[in-house]
Amino acid sequence: MKFFQYESVQEFEEKAQPYLTKNEDLYSLFSGVLQGIKVGHYDNPLMVAIENEGRVVALFQMTPPHPLNMIIINEAIMDDILTFASNEFFAKRIPILSAIGLKSVVTKFAYKWQELTQFKSIVLMDQGIYRLDEVNTTLKKSSGSWRYAREDEAALIEEWYVAFGNDAGIENPPMEVVKERVIQFLENQEVFFWEDDEKIVSMMKKARPTEHGVTVSFVYTPQDERKKGYARTLVAAGSEELLKVYDFCVLYTDMMNPTSNKIYQEIGYQKIADSIHIEFVSKQG
């Protein structure tokens, strides 16, 4: 096997794109981050392809401090690929603090990474990847209507961005980074609000568009507006709007939250895979 680390995002995309295109829904996160690298959203990205007998068998991508994302193309030799990759990352002293991807792949990588390092693994998020091709039109709707967020509503989005991270157990970036991201969200018209009786009660956003699909993320309703059906109705309406442009929508759910998984299935989302986000921490910590 051979380990190829790329400096040129165009060269890496040329290697990766054929495999990403075949599985746009499964690898929407990888594709979306790759597009972010292309437009300069990330500093010092890691882009790696592993080849065996002249064929690409695995792809790795990391934008520190975000997790290492991995795709195994030849599953028949997955164990050999992950052993080789782990040894190469270790030998090249590439720091890996967390990893994300299909559960079957990342759990095996985590085991091998622990064998090489003084780290242990902690599951940050056990996730389901869901795909939507058509919204269930018989769904009962809550009162109100959806609209795009306006630039003068940035402060509310910033507040809910942080609240979403706290609810999900995700470490939020510094506030100046949050503000920069919200500005970008608004410039790209990515944030959807549900409004009832002139009050904003729920939020979602679109993210990481690919050629045929788009991801739904940051679904958030404040505590005092929950259990009223707002999030479900917003995601249904927002997804329906997105399907006017894209062939399908993708979203990631927390498998430890049966309520949200049930809601998305009612809308018409169907689970296509298990994903996992694992953090590596010192055994001495």
C-alpha beads as a LAMMPS data file, in Angstrom:
LAMMPS data file: protein, C-alpha beads

285 atoms
284 bonds

1 atom types
1 bond types

-500.0 500.0 xlo xhi
-500.0 500.0 ylo yhi
-500.0 500.0 zlo zhi

Masses

1 110.0

Atoms # bond

1 1 1 0.000 0.000 0.000
2 1 1 1.033 3.610 -0.557
3 1 1 0.205 6.718 1.487
4 1 1 -0.312 9.915 -0.519
5 1 1 -0.651 13.214 1.336
6 1 1 -1.882 16.102 -0.811
7 1 1 -1.126 19.797 -0.638
8 1 1 -3.292 20.603 -3.650
9 1 1 -7.029 20.366 -2.950
10 1 1 -7.676 20.099 -6.692
11 1 1 -5.457 17.021 -6.980
12 1 1 -7.076 15.440 -3.926
13 1 1 -10.566 16.175 -5.248
14 1 1 -9.633 14.520 -8.535
15 1 1 -8.796 11.346 -6.602
16 1 1 -11.767 11.514 -4.238
17 1 1 -14.635 12.736 -6.416
18 1 1 -15.461 9.468 -8.239
19 1 1 -16.068 7.720 -4.900
20 1 1 -17.898 10.654 -3.310
21 1 1 -20.223 10.936 -6.289
22 1 1 -21.247 7.277 -5.998
23 1 1 -22.367 7.789 -2.395
24 1 1 -23.348 11.445 -2.059
25 1 1 -25.727 10.744 0.822
26 1 1 -23.339 8.633 2.926
27 1 1 -20.360 10.918 2.383
28 1 1 -22.070 14.326 2.385
29 1 1 -19.972 15.479 5.355
30 1 1 -16.709 14.564 3.622
31 1 1 -17.868 16.238 0.384
32 1 1 -19.039 19.362 2.176
33 1 1 -15.785 19.817 4.054
34 1 1 -13.863 19.276 0.820
35 1 1 -15.813 22.119 -0.768
36 1 1 -15.007 24.254 2.290
37 1 1 -11.302 23.524 1.839
38 1 1 -11.552 24.563 -1.820
39 1 1 -12.919 28.002 -0.936
40 1 1 -10.410 28.571 1.884
41 1 1 -12.594 28.034 4.954
42 1 1 -9.983 25.837 6.659
43 1 1 -6.304 26.277 7.485
44 1 1 -3.776 23.453 7.137
45 1 1 -6.156 20.715 5.960
46 1 1 -4.977 17.115 5.913
47 1 1 -5.878 15.278 2.693
48 1 1 -4.767 11.677 2.279
49 1 1 -5.478 8.895 -0.206
50 1 1 -4.267 5.343 0.271
51 1 1 -3.684 3.240 -2.826
52 1 1 -3.237 -0.483 -3.224
53 1 1 -1.951 -1.859 -6.528
54 1 1 -2.578 1.505 -8.152
55 1 1 -6.174 1.869 -6.968
56 1 1 -7.549 4.230 -4.332
57 1 1 -8.801 2.120 -1.403
58 1 1 -9.285 4.787 1.302
59 1 1 -9.641 8.545 1.785
60 1 1 -8.872 10.610 4.879
61 1 1 -9.547 14.264 5.550
62 1 1 -9.019 16.495 8.587
63 1 1 -9.377 20.226 9.213
64 1 1 -7.931 20.785 12.722
65 1 1 -9.387 21.051 15.305
66 1 1 -12.188 19.085 13.611
67 1 1 -12.136 15.268 13.558
68 1 1 -10.409 12.970 11.100
69 1 1 -13.020 11.842 8.565
70 1 1 -12.435 8.536 6.807
71 1 1 -13.853 6.551 3.911
72 1 1 -12.929 2.947 3.183
73 1 1 -13.535 2.158 -0.484
74 1 1 -12.348 -1.459 -0.527
75 1 1 -14.085 -2.969 2.498
76 1 1 -12.681 -6.438 1.742
77 1 1 -9.274 -5.274 3.013
78 1 1 -10.522 -2.727 5.573
79 1 1 -8.515 -4.199 8.441
80 1 1 -5.266 -4.025 6.463
81 1 1 -6.034 -0.480 5.295
82 1 1 -6.727 0.803 8.805
83 1 1 -3.610 -0.876 10.218
84 1 1 -1.502 0.692 7.470
85 1 1 -3.139 4.111 7.855
86 1 1 -2.773 4.136 11.643
87 1 1 0.905 3.245 11.401
88 1 1 1.504 5.967 8.814
89 1 1 -0.278 8.661 10.851
90 1 1 1.695 7.616 13.920
91 1 1 5.050 7.498 12.109
92 1 1 4.441 10.914 10.553
93 1 1 3.451 12.330 13.984
94 1 1 0.090 13.544 12.711
95 1 1 -1.994 14.461 15.785
96 1 1 -5.455 12.900 15.732
97 1 1 -7.690 14.072 18.578
98 1 1 -10.961 12.678 17.247
99 1 1 -12.423 10.731 14.333
100 1 1 -15.774 10.582 12.546
101 1 1 -17.324 8.409 9.868
102 1 1 -19.274 5.218 9.394
103 1 1 -19.462 3.365 12.690
104 1 1 -18.026 0.109 11.330
105 1 1 -14.931 1.964 10.105
106 1 1 -14.255 4.443 12.916
107 1 1 -14.616 1.920 15.744
108 1 1 -11.969 -0.287 14.105
109 1 1 -9.678 2.684 13.520
110 1 1 -10.099 3.764 17.149
111 1 1 -9.015 0.347 18.382
112 1 1 -5.884 0.432 16.230
113 1 1 -5.081 4.050 17.182
114 1 1 -5.305 3.169 20.883
115 1 1 -2.843 0.312 20.371
116 1 1 -0.289 2.756 18.967
117 1 1 -0.784 5.693 21.316
118 1 1 -1.327 6.507 24.973
119 1 1 -4.917 7.447 24.214
120 1 1 -8.267 5.923 25.060
121 1 1 -11.442 6.555 23.090
122 1 1 -14.665 8.207 24.220
123 1 1 -17.826 8.212 22.141
124 1 1 -18.902 11.827 21.667
125 1 1 -21.882 11.101 19.460
126 1 1 -23.537 7.888 18.301
127 1 1 -25.354 9.038 15.180
128 1 1 -27.750 7.903 12.514
129 1 1 -27.504 9.186 8.942
130 1 1 -30.948 9.772 7.449
131 1 1 -31.992 10.516 3.864
132 1 1 -35.164 12.181 2.591
133 1 1 -36.419 11.983 -0.994
134 1 1 -40.034 13.005 -0.412
135 1 1 -41.792 14.744 2.488
136 1 1 -44.791 13.055 4.110
137 1 1 -47.552 15.485 3.101
138 1 1 -50.092 13.977 5.528
139 1 1 -48.088 15.216 8.520
140 1 1 -50.041 17.364 10.963
141 1 1 -48.579 20.878 11.030
142 1 1 -48.175 23.251 13.945
143 1 1 -49.463 26.807 13.652
144 1 1 -47.231 29.400 12.027
145 1 1 -45.052 29.544 8.909
146 1 1 -41.417 29.347 7.834
147 1 1 -39.192 32.078 6.448
148 1 1 -35.495 32.792 5.907
149 1 1 -33.635 34.556 8.715
150 1 1 -32.716 38.207 8.186
151 1 1 -29.369 39.889 8.801
152 1 1 -30.770 41.894 11.735
153 1 1 -31.517 38.578 13.506
154 1 1 -27.857 37.540 13.790
155 1 1 -27.808 37.917 17.593
156 1 1 -30.627 35.387 18.022
157 1 1 -28.905 32.875 15.741
158 1 1 -25.665 33.316 17.692
159 1 1 -27.524 32.666 20.963
160 1 1 -29.226 29.550 19.585
161 1 1 -25.974 28.334 17.982
162 1 1 -24.373 28.237 21.440
163 1 1 -27.495 26.729 23.052
164 1 1 -27.568 23.985 20.393
165 1 1 -23.945 23.105 21.136
166 1 1 -24.618 23.009 24.873
167 1 1 -27.638 20.737 24.379
168 1 1 -25.680 18.398 22.123
169 1 1 -22.655 18.316 24.405
170 1 1 -20.494 19.874 21.704
171 1 1 -17.726 22.274 22.657
172 1 1 -18.617 25.627 21.134
173 1 1 -15.967 27.692 19.336
174 1 1 -14.990 31.146 20.641
175 1 1 -17.735 33.745 20.281
176 1 1 -15.874 35.658 17.576
177 1 1 -15.868 32.465 15.471
178 1 1 -19.590 31.954 16.111
179 1 1 -20.263 35.521 14.932
180 1 1 -18.209 34.982 11.756
181 1 1 -20.082 31.768 10.974
182 1 1 -23.470 33.360 11.506
183 1 1 -22.557 36.178 9.129
184 1 1 -21.685 33.529 6.532
185 1 1 -24.940 31.648 7.193
186 1 1 -26.942 34.794 6.567
187 1 1 -24.998 35.846 3.483
188 1 1 -25.677 32.398 1.972
189 1 1 -29.336 32.450 3.100
190 1 1 -28.917 29.165 4.974
191 1 1 -31.038 29.714 8.107
192 1 1 -34.753 28.874 8.248
193 1 1 -37.017 30.127 11.040
194 1 1 -40.454 28.950 12.108
195 1 1 -42.546 31.875 13.272
196 1 1 -45.830 31.627 15.174
197 1 1 -47.902 34.652 16.144
198 1 1 -44.963 36.933 15.174
199 1 1 -42.582 35.029 17.484
200 1 1 -39.587 33.014 16.232
201 1 1 -39.905 29.593 17.861
202 1 1 -37.587 27.216 15.974
203 1 1 -34.570 27.156 13.653
204 1 1 -32.839 24.902 11.143
205 1 1 -30.192 25.479 8.498
206 1 1 -29.031 23.970 5.255
207 1 1 -25.387 22.955 4.931
208 1 1 -22.826 21.217 2.740
209 1 1 -24.598 21.105 -0.637
210 1 1 -23.379 18.466 -3.083
211 1 1 -24.300 18.032 -6.736
212 1 1 -27.607 16.344 -5.922
213 1 1 -28.143 16.696 -2.174
214 1 1 -27.980 19.002 0.833
215 1 1 -27.685 18.519 4.591
216 1 1 -30.187 19.753 7.175
217 1 1 -28.488 20.761 10.434
218 1 1 -28.749 22.952 13.562
219 1 1 -32.356 22.031 14.288
220 1 1 -33.060 23.950 17.495
221 1 1 -36.112 24.984 19.517
222 1 1 -35.719 26.832 22.848
223 1 1 -36.902 24.996 25.967
224 1 1 -40.109 26.984 26.492
225 1 1 -41.296 26.293 22.920
226 1 1 -40.663 22.549 22.823
227 1 1 -43.286 19.787 22.574
228 1 1 -45.463 21.958 20.337
229 1 1 -44.438 20.361 17.027
230 1 1 -42.497 23.382 15.811
231 1 1 -39.217 21.582 14.989
232 1 1 -40.973 18.775 13.123
233 1 1 -43.092 21.205 11.112
234 1 1 -40.113 23.433 10.315
235 1 1 -37.895 20.543 9.200
236 1 1 -40.730 19.216 7.030
237 1 1 -41.381 22.627 5.445
238 1 1 -37.697 23.501 5.101
239 1 1 -36.856 20.113 3.614
240 1 1 -39.729 20.423 1.154
241 1 1 -38.336 23.786 0.047
242 1 1 -34.838 22.317 -0.358
243 1 1 -36.191 19.423 -2.434
244 1 1 -37.273 21.981 -5.038
245 1 1 -33.552 22.449 -5.749
246 1 1 -31.947 19.164 -4.619
247 1 1 -32.806 15.502 -5.223
248 1 1 -32.468 14.583 -1.554
249 1 1 -31.767 15.891 1.957
250 1 1 -29.489 14.311 4.555
251 1 1 -29.354 14.807 8.306
252 1 1 -27.461 13.347 11.245
253 1 1 -29.350 12.389 14.407
254 1 1 -28.305 11.530 17.947
255 1 1 -29.224 7.844 18.341
256 1 1 -29.492 8.396 22.103
257 1 1 -32.444 10.713 21.460
258 1 1 -35.364 8.496 20.343
259 1 1 -37.728 11.476 20.146
260 1 1 -35.791 13.286 17.408
261 1 1 -35.285 10.047 15.465
262 1 1 -39.040 9.394 15.579
263 1 1 -39.816 12.943 14.432
264 1 1 -37.545 12.720 11.401
265 1 1 -38.972 9.348 10.386
266 1 1 -42.480 10.820 10.569
267 1 1 -41.379 13.528 8.127
268 1 1 -40.146 10.866 5.704
269 1 1 -36.438 10.579 6.518
270 1 1 -35.103 7.020 6.328
271 1 1 -32.007 5.772 8.094
272 1 1 -29.256 4.711 5.690
273 1 1 -26.264 4.192 7.994
274 1 1 -24.764 4.419 11.476
275 1 1 -22.107 7.053 12.091
276 1 1 -19.947 7.731 15.120
277 1 1 -17.787 10.552 16.453
278 1 1 -15.002 9.371 18.775
279 1 1 -12.589 11.486 20.817
280 1 1 -9.105 10.339 21.838
281 1 1 -7.972 11.368 25.314
282 1 1 -4.871 10.618 27.377
283 1 1 -5.062 7.481 29.513
284 1 1 -3.294 9.449 32.214
285 1 1 -5.910 12.206 32.148

Bonds

1 1 1 2
2 1 2 3
3 1 3 4
4 1 4 5
5 1 5 6
6 1 6 7
7 1 7 8
8 1 8 9
9 1 9 10
10 1 10 11
11 1 11 12
12 1 12 13
13 1 13 14
14 1 14 15
15 1 15 16
16 1 16 17
17 1 17 18
18 1 18 19
19 1 19 20
20 1 20 21
21 1 21 22
22 1 22 23
23 1 23 24
24 1 24 25
25 1 25 26
26 1 26 27
27 1 27 28
28 1 28 29
29 1 29 30
30 1 30 31
31 1 31 32
32 1 32 33
33 1 33 34
34 1 34 35
35 1 35 36
36 1 36 37
37 1 37 38
38 1 38 39
39 1 39 40
40 1 40 41
41 1 41 42
42 1 42 43
43 1 43 44
44 1 44 45
45 1 45 46
46 1 46 47
47 1 47 48
48 1 48 49
49 1 49 50
50 1 50 51
51 1 51 52
52 1 52 53
53 1 53 54
54 1 54 55
55 1 55 56
56 1 56 57
57 1 57 58
58 1 58 59
59 1 59 60
60 1 60 61
61 1 61 62
62 1 62 63
63 1 63 64
64 1 64 65
65 1 65 66
66 1 66 67
67 1 67 68
68 1 68 69
69 1 69 70
70 1 70 71
71 1 71 72
72 1 72 73
73 1 73 74
74 1 74 75
75 1 75 76
76 1 76 77
77 1 77 78
78 1 78 79
79 1 79 80
80 1 80 81
81 1 81 82
82 1 82 83
83 1 83 84
84 1 84 85
85 1 85 86
86 1 86 87
87 1 87 88
88 1 88 89
89 1 89 90
90 1 90 91
91 1 91 92
92 1 92 93
93 1 93 94
94 1 94 95
95 1 95 96
96 1 96 97
97 1 97 98
98 1 98 99
99 1 99 100
100 1 100 101
101 1 101 102
102 1 102 103
103 1 103 104
104 1 104 105
105 1 105 106
106 1 106 107
107 1 107 108
108 1 108 109
109 1 109 110
110 1 110 111
111 1 111 112
112 1 112 113
113 1 113 114
114 1 114 115
115 1 115 116
116 1 116 117
117 1 117 118
118 1 118 119
119 1 119 120
120 1 120 121
121 1 121 122
122 1 122 123
123 1 123 124
124 1 124 125
125 1 125 126
126 1 126 127
127 1 127 128
128 1 128 129
129 1 129 130
130 1 130 131
131 1 131 132
132 1 132 133
133 1 133 134
134 1 134 135
135 1 135 136
136 1 136 137
137 1 137 138
138 1 138 139
139 1 139 140
140 1 140 141
141 1 141 142
142 1 142 143
143 1 143 144
144 1 144 145
145 1 145 146
146 1 146 147
147 1 147 148
148 1 148 149
149 1 149 150
150 1 150 151
151 1 151 152
152 1 152 153
153 1 153 154
154 1 154 155
155 1 155 156
156 1 156 157
157 1 157 158
158 1 158 159
159 1 159 160
160 1 160 161
161 1 161 162
162 1 162 163
163 1 163 164
164 1 164 165
165 1 165 166
166 1 166 167
167 1 167 168
168 1 168 169
169 1 169 170
170 1 170 171
171 1 171 172
172 1 172 173
173 1 173 174
174 1 174 175
175 1 175 176
176 1 176 177
177 1 177 178
178 1 178 179
179 1 179 180
180 1 180 181
181 1 181 182
182 1 182 183
183 1 183 184
184 1 184 185
185 1 185 186
186 1 186 187
187 1 187 188
188 1 188 189
189 1 189 190
190 1 190 191
191 1 191 192
192 1 192 193
193 1 193 194
194 1 194 195
195 1 195 196
196 1 196 197
197 1 197 198
198 1 198 199
199 1 199 200
200 1 200 201
201 1 201 202
202 1 202 203
203 1 203 204
204 1 204 205
205 1 205 206
206 1 206 207
207 1 207 208
208 1 208 209
209 1 209 210
210 1 210 211
211 1 211 212
212 1 212 213
213 1 213 214
214 1 214 215
215 1 215 216
216 1 216 217
217 1 217 218
218 1 218 219
219 1 219 220
220 1 220 221
221 1 221 222
222 1 222 223
223 1 223 224
224 1 224 225
225 1 225 226
226 1 226 227
227 1 227 228
228 1 228 229
229 1 229 230
230 1 230 231
231 1 231 232
232 1 232 233
233 1 233 234
234 1 234 235
235 1 235 236
236 1 236 237
237 1 237 238
238 1 238 239
239 1 239 240
240 1 240 241
241 1 241 242
242 1 242 243
243 1 243 244
244 1 244 245
245 1 245 246
246 1 246 247
247 1 247 248
248 1 248 249
249 1 249 250
250 1 250 251
251 1 251 252
252 1 252 253
253 1 253 254
254 1 254 255
255 1 255 256
256 1 256 257
257 1 257 258
258 1 258 259
259 1 259 260
260 1 260 261
261 1 261 262
262 1 262 263
263 1 263 264
264 1 264 265
265 1 265 266
266 1 266 267
267 1 267 268
268 1 268 269
269 1 269 270
270 1 270 271
271 1 271 272
272 1 272 273
273 1 273 274
274 1 274 275
275 1 275 276
276 1 276 277
277 1 277 278
278 1 278 279
279 1 279 280
280 1 280 281
281 1 281 282
282 1 282 283
283 1 283 284
284 1 284 285
